[in-house]
Each structure stands twice: as structure tokens, then as C-alpha cells.
Amino acid sequence: MNDDARVRRHILVVAHALRDDTVDAADRVVRALRAAGATPVLAADDRAELVAARAGFDDVAALGTDVAVEDIELAIVLGGDGTILRAAELVREGTAPVLGINMGHVGFLAEIDKDDMDEAVRRVIDRAYEVEERLALQVRVKNAQDEVIYETWALNEATVEKASRERMLEVVIEVDGRPLSSFGCDGVVVSTPTGSTAYNFSAGGPVIWPSVQAIAVIPLSAHALFARPLVVGPEHAVAIEVLERTNGIGVLWCDGRRSHDLPPGARVVVRRSRRPVRLARLHPAAFTDRLVRKFRLPVEGWRGPTAPAGRGTKDPAS
């Protein structure tokens, strides 16, 4: 970090200029940061989109050109989970936590709604937030000669899928270098607790509390007796090998953002990344409440752990 970066506070603002309210929000956040003495920073693509949408963004610093990623203190994200995943990708090589402001999208990763945007900027300036570290995945693709030919990471999930709609993948699942089972399927999802409410959930996998350190493995439409979702500890390595008898190719997708083709004989090895994803939290809330809000779960009639007057607080579990 250079001397100038030690004095100036660089805050990344991540926003797509696809909606007027997002452009308005980006303008508001940039102005608030400047008024507080901080330096707003935009990713190059975001800045180009915002400049095209409205004047006033052309003098905002650009990430990677004017400001290095390691000099970013925090990323304020205006959008839903997809935009937050993109922001996590942008700051991956640094240490900045990501703070999501929900712009109307329903998601789990955003911390607050847009109505609380001014408070969010104030809390960022005051450094009045907590940082929550989320387990991420290291993902490697190896060829038939066991050489690493592609490497990436994932916050939500790494998915091996069939590339052709009419064909089926033939795979074998491996844990810690030992084969577990082989079957034909549409694919296999390897999910983090953060991703357990995303693709994993749609595929019938378990919902895992973010505080649990675990990796879930969920076969997709598998033709096998033993093809149930698995949950393994973070110290284990999971591999999906595309068998040579597969008629066609597969494709690896990570967080729905990064992909790589998988010919027969390719192996995808997934393990816990040494570098977690850092999320900034202003109002840490019970994950149970997030589930209820996200899925509109029926909780009418719940009495709750209320205590009779003068008798103290009841054990929440009772």
C-alpha cells in the first residue's frame, strides 16, 4: 500500500447502470462518500455504463487503473446476489469486505434495503460494521494426465453439468482420493453453506446455516440408487470425474459466472479455499429470519420464547 493510500480511503461502488434507480443510488453514494472525505472507485465497466447513463461519473477513479484492488477498504454493492457475486470477484485479490444494498431483488447476501442507504454510507465511513467470513471453494480442473488445466473459485457453488441437452453425463464421485459412486446424471452441484439457498436448494440439497463449515454435494437427476445429497467437512476434497464413456462433453460453472469445458476424462477437484469471502454486516440478523423472509415461510401462530412478567427470560430453545 502506498503512502497516499494510507491517507485516502478508497471505497469501491459496484452497480450496473441498467435501471434508473440504480443509477440514482450510485450517484447518491458517490456524492456521500466524497462529502465524507472518502474516494469513491468504480470498476471500469461500471464506470463506462454509468457515464453513458448520466453525467458526473467520468471523474470517478477506476479500479485497477487509478486505484489498486489492495487499496480498496470496502465495496458497497447496489443490487442483488448476482451483483454481490460480481463484487466478490472484483475484490478477490484484496481484503475488502463486501456490503450489499438490496435494490429490489430478493436475495440472501444483501445486508440492507435501499431505503437505508444513507445510514449504510455513514456506517461505512465510521467503520461501524462487523465482518463475516464465508467459506469459499477452490476449484481445479485436471486432464487425463492429472495436470491442472484450469483453476478458479466459488462463493456459492461449483457445478459440473452436461453440455448437450439430450445427452447424459457419466461421472464418478470421489472423496479424498477414494471413489464413492458412479452414475449417469444431468450434473453435480458442490455447494458452500452460502450457496445452499441458491442452486443447491433448487436441486433438493440441504439448507446449511452460514456458521456451519461444510461442503454439500448434490447429484442432479442421477440414475442410481445411491445418489443422495452428501455433506462433508471442509477438510475433505471432493472430485467429480467425467468418465471416458461419456458421449459428449460437460461444462463447469462457478457461481454461474465462470465456465470451462470438460471433455471425457476431465476431473474437477473441489476443496475449501484458503481465502474466504468477507461480507460486511451492519445489522447481524438470525439466519432463520432471512429464511422466513426469502421464502415467505408460514410462521403464523408462533408463540415464541416470551417470559411471564417478573420471571426472567425464557430459554429460546424451550
N, C-alpha and C positions, 0 to 999 in steps of 0.2 A: 504494500500500500504506500503511495507517495505522500509527501507532506501535505499537499493540497487536499488529498482525500481524507486525511486525518482531521482537517478543519471543517471541510464541507461535508454535509450529509446528503448522500445520493439515494433517492427513493425511486425505484422503478414503478412505473404505472403501466399496467398491461390492459389493453382494451381494443376490441375490434370496432371500427367505425361503420358497423353495419346497421345500427339503429340510432335515431336521433337522441334518445335518452342516454345511450352510452357515450355519445359524443359530448352531450351536455355534462355528464358525470365526469368525463376525463378532463374537460375544461375546468370544471369546479375544483377537482382535486389538484390539478396543476397550479391553479391560482392560489389555493390554500397552502400548498407546500411552499410556494415562493414567498407568500406573505409571512410564513413562519421561519423563513431563512434557510429552508432546505432546497436542494436542487432536484427537480423532477427529471426523470430519464425515461425515454421511450425506446422500445425495440424498433429497429429500422423499418420493418414492415408496418408496424402500428403507426409510426410517425407519418409515413407516406400516405396511409389511408386517412389519418386524421387531418393532415394538411389539405388533402383533396376535398375533405368534407367541410372544413371551416378554417378560416384564418386564425392565426395565433399560436399554432403548434410548430411552426417552422424553425423557431429558435430554441426548441426544447432539445436538450442533449440526447445523443443517440447511444444506445448500449453497444459496446464493442468498438465504437469509433471514438466517441468523446469520453466515455466512462467505461472502465473495465468491469467485468462481472464481479470480481473480487472486491470492488469498492462499493458495491450495492449493499445498503444497510437492510432494506426490506423491500418486498414487492407488494404493491397494492393492486389487486386484480378486480376489474369491473366485468362481471359476467357470471356464468355458471361453472359447473365442474369441468367442462371441456376447456374453458379459458384458463382455469386454475391449473389443469394438467399442462397446458402450454407454458404457463408461467414457471411451473416447477422445472420444466425443460430448459427454459431460458437461464435460470439461476443455478442450474445443476452443478456447475463447476465452481460456484462460490459457496457462501454460508448464509445467504439472506433467507429469512423465513418468508412465507407467502401468506398474505392476508386477503381473503376473498370477500368481496362485497357483492351480494346477490342482486343482479339486475332484472329479476323477474323469473329467472329459470329456477326450476326445482332441483336441488342438489344437496349433497351431504357435506361438501368441502367448504362451501362459503360460510363465513363466520357471522355476518350480519346482513341486513337488508339495506337497500339504497337509501331509505329514509334516515338511517343512522350514519350517513356518510361523513357529515361534519364531525361527529363525535369520533369516528374512526381515525380521521386525519389528526385530530387533536391528540388521541391516544398514541398514535404513531410518533408524533413529534415529542410527546412526553415519555416515550418508551414505556408506556403503561400497558404492557401486554405480556402474556406468557407465550412460551414457545413449546409446541408439542412435536415430538419427533415420531414420524410414522415409518414403519418398516417398508423398505423398497426392495426390489428384486434385481439381482444381476442376471443377465440373460446372455448366454453364449450359444452360437450355432457352430457345430463341428461337422466336418465332412466325413466320408467313409474312412479316411486315413487318420481320423481323430485330431485333425488340425482345426484350430479356431478360425473360422472364415467370416464371422460377424459377431459383434458384441454390442449390447445396448442395455437398457434398464427399464424398469416399470414401477410406477406407484400403485396402479390398480391391478393389472393382470398382464400376463403373457399368454397368448392363445395360439395354439397350433390348429389350423383349420384346413379343410380341403379347399383346393383352388378351383376345382371344377364342380359345378352344382350336381351333376349326375353321377359323379364317382365318389367312392368312399375311401377314406384313409385307413391303412393298416398300420397300427402303431404298437409299440410295446412300452409300458410304463416301467421306469426304473427308479429305485430309491437307494441312494448311497452306493451306487455301482452294482446293485443286485436287481435282477429282473423281477417284476411283481406280476404282471399280466399283460397279455396281448389281445387285441380285438380290432374289429373294424368299427369306425365311428365317423362322425362329422368333424370331430376335433376334440381338443382337450384344453381346458382353461386352468391355468395355475395362478391363483389369486392371493393377494395380500389381505389382511383384515380391512384395510381401507377400501379395497376393491370388492369386498364381499357383498356390498349392496349395489353393485353395478352388474357387469356381465355375469359374474358368478351367481348372483341372485336370480337372474333371468334363466340361468341354466339349471336351477334347482339346487345350488350349493348352499352351504350353511351361512347364516349371518354371524360374523365374528366381531366381537367388541374390539375397538381400536387398541385398547390396552393389552390385548392378548397378542403375544408374539408367536405367530403361527403362519403356515402356508397351506392353502387349500388346493386340492387337485380334483377337478370335476370333468369327467368324460361327457361328451356331447353326443347324444343319440347312439350310444355304444351298443353293439350287438354282442353281448357277453353276459354271463351270469354274474361274474364279479366285476362290476363296473360302477361301484358306488363312489360317492364323494369321499375323499380322504382328507384328513387334517394332520399335518406333520409339524414337528418342531422346527424352529428357524435354523437349527444347526444341521439339518438334513439337506441334501441336494436331490432334486427331482429332475429326471430326464425323460424326454419323450423322443423315441426313435421312430422315424418313418421307415418302415420295413421295405426291403428291396422288392417285395412282391406287390407293393402299392402300384396301381395302374394310374399314373398321373403324378402330380406334384402337390405339395402342401404349401402353406404360407404361414409365416409367423407374424403376429400382430402384437405390439406392445402398447397398451393404453389406447389402442385404436389410432395411433399417430405414426408409429414407425413399423415398417414391414420388411420382410425378407423372404424370398422364395426358398422352399425346402424340397430338393429332389429326393428320390428314394435313397435311403442310406444316411440321410442327414439326422443329426441328433441335436436336440435343443436341451441345454442343461441350465436349470434354474436354481439359484440359491439366494440366500439373503445377501443384499448388498451391504458393504461396509459403510456406505454413506446413506443415512436415512433422509427422508424429505422432511423439512421443518415447516410447520404451519404456525402462524401467529394466531393467538386466541385472545379476544377481548373479554368475552363472557363465557368461560368454560361451562358447558351445559351437559347434563346427563345424556348419554348416547340413547337411552330409552326414549327420551323426549324427542330426539331427532328422528328416530324410527316412527314414532306416532305421527309426527308432523308430515314426514315424507310420504308415508303410505296411508295416511288418514285412518289409522287403526282405531277400531271401536273401543273406547275406554269408559263409556257412559256407565254409571252405576258404581264406579270405583270409589270406595270409602276412604282409602288411604290411611297412612300411619298417623292419624290425629290422636292427640292425647287428651284425656279428660282434664278439665281445669284443675290446676293445683297438684297434678300427679306427675309432672315432668314430661319429657319427650319419650315417645314410644320407639322401640327398636324398629327401624324401617323394614326389617325382614320379617317382623312378626305380623 
